[in-house]
Amino acid sequence: MTDTRCDVLVIGGGPAGSTISALLAQRGRDVVLLEKSRHPRFHIGESLLPFNMPLFEQLGVAEEIESVGMPKYGAEFIAPGHAKPVMFEFANALDNSFPSTYQVRRSEFDDILFRNAARKGARAIEGCRVTGVEFRPSGAVVTAREGNGHERTWHARFVVDASGRDTFLASRLGMKERSRKHNSAAIYGHFSGATRLPGRAEGNITIFWFDHGWFWFIPLADGATSVGAVCWPHYLKTRKASPGQFLLDTIALCPALSERMRDAKLISPVTATGNYSYSTSRASGEGYILLGDAYAFIDPVFSTGVFLAMRGAFVGADTVETCLDHPRQARRALDAYDASVHSGIQIFSWFIYRVTTPGLRDIFMNPSNWFQLRDALLSVLAGNIFPRRRLGTKILVLKALYYAASACNLRKSWVAWRKRGQATREPGIETTAA
């Protein structure tokens, strides 16, 4: 047994854990960052938001991210029953301070952030899985096992859970709940030879709606394209073929995507995963905070995951420092942290929970800029989750239009809500790959 001490122990070396480790280590904190795998490792979630860009600058990794990123200037939406695709360009947002971002291979992206944390002074350890946490008045005792079976123990003054979908603390403390508003499953892989958009739009993400949910189409800088379907669990349960063949069969159900994939070749294993949306009852407690997917995960249709994880890490770093330096202010700081991360999820969730309904789909496919509503929607899609009053008012008008459109088409709206209600009552799908 190896016994050591630290100010902060961070569980998980993804974007959330690496970001908060870099920030705290740079401020002089003794940080231990434990990652169960070894970088580079595969991860889904390759599409970033424009409001990620200033975070890269503050972390000092902007040039490295640029070197591996595929420029992304907007998002294309394609839906059955609508003759033409619709392209949203981030440069048209109300707040267009950041008119572009990147698509990234997460293996490269996560590795850059992890190495940056180590450069900033964090003790970054790979191949080390946390097995237990015991909270005490003086902090926490954290146990972990290395790949060779060696057991290690740390005494930490504070614990940050950035374990992603493992939800280490939330699962052990009984705080994790499957989303009652949204339940989806996903199947995805990488392809070569997919037909991309021409010119400057080559790196833009495309969202395709189809009868069972929606597809993402994400071009990467090395020529590969990430393609995945997010659908209701009852559809994924119909799978009788291998995951690879089932993904190909599902693509065939969407003619617009199928055309782009006519010359494409599958170049990666295909993964199917369920229990896609969940949340926890709180994002903090005495001596700990939850970051990113360790706190909550919502449908990835608007590419919010990495942004919410990294933005939460910036807020979390300030929270941890307050708890360490000013214990009497800890409760207030943790409550403020809870409110901050919850508000970010809440703003995106309103759109995500309705994205498969006819009312919201029609708004996307017929984007009127009356009262600058299209530009306001673009600001949200870019990651502006703390809108000023001007933007907030426009979002309220946009929501009102959605409810009006839904009321005018009650039958279709009722069918969509009924289908979603059925999905939220179903158990999730186990992760499989082939």
N, C-alpha and C positions, 0 to 999 in steps of 0.2 A: 504494500500500500504506500502511495506517495501522498503526503499531506501538505497542502500549500494554501496560501491566503491571497485574496485579491479584493479590490474595491467592488468590481462588477463582473459577474459571470454571465456571458451571453450564450444562449442555447440556439445554435443554428447559424450557419455561415452563408445564407442567401442575402439578397439585397437589404432586407431589414436589419439582420444581425450585423452584417459587415458595415453598413452605414453608421449605425449607432456606436459600434466599436471604434470606428475611425474617429468619430466626433469626440467621444469621451477620452480616448487615448491621446488625441491631439491636445486636449485640455489638461493633460497630466494625470489622468486617472489610470490606475492599475487594472487593466481589462484582460480577462481571459475569454477568448472566443472559441467555442467548441463546435465543430462540424462533423457529423456522423460519416459523411462520404469524403471523397477526395476530389478536389477541383483539378481539371475541368470535368463536370458531370452534366448529363442531360437534364433539362428542365423545360417545361412548357411555359408559355407566357412571354412571347417574343416581341410583342408590339408595345411600344412606349408612348407616353403622352408628351406634348410640348412642354408642359409645366415640370417635367423631369429635368429639362435642360439647365435651369439655374441651380438645381441640386447638384448636378455633375460639376458645375463650376465651383461651387462651394466646397466640394469634396476634393477638388484638384484632379479629377479624372476625365475632364471633358475631351482632351485630345485623344486619350486612349479609347474612349467610347466611340469617338468619331472614326477611329481607324478600323473598327470592326462593324460599324453600323451601316445599315442601308437607309439613305435619307427617305423620310416619310413626310409628305406635305399635306396629306389629307386622308379621307376615308370615302370609299365608294360603297353605295348601297344598291342592291339589286333584289327585286321582289317579284313574285309571280303576279300577273294581273296588271303590271305596270310596264309599259312598252319600253321605257328608257331608264338606264341607270342614272343615279343621282350622285354627284361628287361634291363633297364638302371639303373646302380648303381652309386650313387653320389660319391662313393670312386674312380671312374674312371675319374672324371672330371679333366680338366687341373689344376684348382685350387681346390684341394681336402682337403682344410683346415677343411671343415665341411662335413664329409661323411654321416651324418644322420640328421634327424629332427623328427617331430612328426605329427601324426594326433590327433586332439583334438575335444572334444565337446566344441563348442563355448560358451555355457552357462557357463561352468567352466572356460574356458580360459579368456573370457572377464571379468568375475567376479574377477579373480586373478589380472588382470591389473588395474581394477577400484579400488580395495581395496589398491593396491600398490600406486596409485596416492594419495589416502587419507592418507596413512601412511607417504608419503613423504611431506605432508603438504597442499595439495590442498583441498579446500572446495568442496567436492564431494557430490552433491545433486541429489537424484534419484526422479523419479515421478514428474519431473518439465520440462514442455515443453516450449521452447522458442517460443514466438508469434510475436516478432517484434524486429528490429534493426534500429536505426537511427544514422547515422554517423555525427559527428560534428568535428570541428577543434581540440577540446580537446580530442577526443576519440569517444566513442559510448554509446548510451543509449540502453540497452537491456531489453526488457520486457519478462516475463515468467509467466506461470500459473501452480500452483501446482495441484495435483490430487483432492484436496478439493475445488478447484476454487479460492484459494487465489492468488492474483496478486502480483508479485514481480518485482522490477526494480533494475538494476545495472548500474552504470557508470563505464565503462571499458576503460582503455587506449588503449587496443588492443583486437581484436576479432579473435578467431580461429574457423572456421567452420569445424567440424569433424562429421557432421550430417549424413554421409553415403548417402544412396540412397534417403534420403529425400531432399538432395541438397538444404539446406535452403537458403543460400545466392545466389547461382547460379540461382535458380529459381526466386527469388525476384528481382535480378538485371538483369534478362533477358540474362544470359550468357550461359545457358544450351542448348546443341544441341544434338539431337539423332545422333548416329554415322552414317556417310554417307558411311562408309566402311564395317560396320559389324552390323547385327541386328539378335538377337537370343532370344529365349524364353526358359524357363526351367520349369521342373516339377520334384519334388523330395520328398523323405521320408526316414524314418529309418526302418530297418528290423532286425529281429533276425534270426539266423539259416542259414545265407548265407555262402557258402563254401569259405573259405579263402585260400590263398597260404600257403604252408607248411613251417614250420621252421622259420628261420630268416626273410623270406620275408612276413610273415603273415600280417604285418602292411603296406606293400607297397600299394600305390594307383594303380588301374588299369583303363586305359582308353580304352573303347570299341567304335570303329567307327561303325556306321550303316547307313542305307540309308538316314535317316532324320537328321543326326548330329552325336552326340557322347554321351556316358554315362560316369559318374564317379562311381567308386566303392571304397569307403573309409572305411576301418575297424577302429573301435573305441575301446578304451581300455576296455570298459565295456561289450563288446560282440556284441554291435549293429553295423550295417553297414549302412552308408549313401549311398544311390543310387539315382542318378538323371540323367535326360536326358536333354541335351542342344540341341535345334533343331531350324529349321527355323520356324518363326511364322505361316506360312501357314499350317504347319503340326499340330500345337497346335490348330488351329482354326477348325480342323476336329473333335475335341472332342465332343462326344455326351453323353458319360457316365460320371460318377462322376470322380473327379480328381484321386481318389484312383484306380478305375478300369482302367482309361485311362493310368495311369503309369504302371499297370500290363500288359495291352495290348501292351504298347510300349516296355516293357522289352521282351515280347514274339517275337518281331520283330528282336531281336538280339540273335541268337542261343547260342553263346559263353557265354553271360551273363545269359541267361535263364537257362543254365545248372548249373551255380553257385547259382542260386536263386531257384532251384528245391524244396528245403526244407525250404525256407525262409518264414517268416511271417511278414506282415506289422505291426509295433508297434507304429506308429506315424501318425498324420494327414499328408496328402499329400498337398503340396502347388504348385501352378502353377503361374509363374510370367513372365512378358514380359518387353519390353523396356530395355533389358539387357545391351546394350552398349550405352554409351553416353560420352560426354566430355563437357568442358566449354572453353570459349574463353581465359581465363587467370586464374591463380591459386592464384592471390593476387591483392591487391589494397591498397589504402591509409588506413591504420588502420586495415587490415585484411589479412588472408591467408586461403586458402581452403586446406584441408588435405584428403588423401585417396579417398574413394568413393564420398565424397562431391565435389571433383574436376573431377574425371573421373572414369568410370568403363568399363572394357573390359572383353571379354569372359573368364571364369575362368578355361579354359582347363589346364593351367600350374600353377594353384594355386598361382597366383601372388598377390591377393588382400590384405591379411594381411601383407605380406612383404612390399609391396609398401606403405601401410598406415603407418607402424611403421618406416620404413626408412625415409619416408617423415617427420614424426614427429621429428626425430633427426635433420634433416636439418632445419625444421621449428622452432625448439626451438632456434637455433643459430640466425635465421632470426629475430624472435620476439625480442630477447635481443638486437640485433643491432638497431632495430627500436626504442626501448624504451630508450636506452642509448645514441645513436648517431643519432638523427633525420636527420641530414644532409646526413647521409649515407643510409638512409632508402630506397630510390628509387633504389640504386644500389643493396642493399641486397635483395629487393623484386624481382628485375629482375633476380638475380642469383638463387633465390628460384624457380621462374617460370621455368627457364631453366633446373634446376635439376630434378624437378618432371616430366616435359615433357619428358626429355630424358629417364627416367625410363620406362614410358608408351611406348615410341616410340620403344625401343629395343625389348620389349616383343611383341608389336603389330604386328611387321613385321611377326613373326611366327604365331601369333593368327589369323590374317586375312587370312592366307593361310592354316590353319591346316586341313580344309576339302577338299583341292584340291588334286588331284591324285599325283602331283609332290612332295609336302611336305610329304604326307602320305607314299609314297614309300621311301623317305629318312629315315623316322622314322622306317619303317618296314624292311629296308635293310641297317642297319647302318654300313657303311664302316669306318674304322679308318685310312684310307689313309690320310696322312698329319695331323693326329690326329683330324679329323673332328668330329668323334663321341664324343671325349672327350671335344671338344670345345662346341658342342651342349649341352652336359651335364652341362658344367659350366654355360651356360645361364639358363638352367632349374633349376639349384641350386640357382639362384638369383644373379649371378655375372654380374651386369648390368653396372659396370664401368670397362670393360675389359682393360687389358694392351694391348700394341701394338701387342704382339704375338697372343693373343686370338682374337683381332679385325680383324687381317688379315685372320685368319682361318674362322671367321664368314662370311667375304666377299667371300671367296672361296665357302663356303657352300651355300650362296645365289646364286652364279653363277651356281652351280650345279643344284639348284632348277630351275632356268630359262632355263637351257639346257634341263633338264628332261621334263619340261612343253612344250618346243618347239618340243620335239620328240614325244609328245603325244597330239597334238593340239586339237583333237576332244574332248577327255575327259576333258582337261583343259578348253576348251571353255564352255562345258556344266556346269562344276563346277562354273566358274565365272558368267555365266548367271543366275544360280540358286541363287548365293549369291547376285547378283545385284537385282534380284526380291525381295529377303528378305529385303534388305536395303530400298526399296521403300514402304514396307508395314507398317501400323501402328502397335503399340505394343499390347501386351495382358495384360488385367487387372489381377491383382493378385487375385487368388481364392484359397480356402482351404477347405478340407473336410476330 
